[in-house]
Amino acid sequence: MTEQPALDDIDLKILSELQNDGRIRINELASRVGLSLPPCLRRVRSLRARGVIKAIRATIDEKVLGYEVVSFVSIQLASQAKPTLEAFEASIAALPLVLQSWRLSGEADFLLKCVAPDVEGMHQQLRQFAAMPEVRTIRSFPVLGIAKDAPLPIPGTFSANGT
């Protein structure tokens, strides 16, 4: 694996600005980070090519699109064998209402973020998970509200005590 160049202060400023406003115009971004347009554009392209910037996308309110229920679902598999993990991941990848899936260490093997149009839709999802031969146990956690939704902290922009 090729070692990537370290992120300097300008890269960190670019990342901070893009997290705050993914639609910022490149000339405004360049101005905010203290660069002219061409080097700023090169840096943004480099950050994308290196995989530092994985995506720039809109965050959409689920309810506006009719998804009234957001839930987290923890899944414990029957086995930790590689074929079991791969089969479960393939099954989850095919489900459009599973938005994110994290593989975990500990009591649960996966944590899924799911949406559903209503409580019955959420129950249907849980039944789908239960029907998967790889699944041993399921725990669901319906979301009542979001207490915090923050961008990733950029090193150098906060103190050790979290402020």
Secondary structure, DSSP 8 states (H G I E B T S, - for coil): --------HHHHHHHHHHHH-TT--HHHHHHHHT--HHHHHHHHHHHHHTTSS--------GGGGT--EEEEEEEEES---HHHHHHHHHHHHT-TTEEEEEE-SSS-SEEEEEEESSHHHHHHHHHHHHHSTTEEEEEEEE----S-------TTSS-TT--
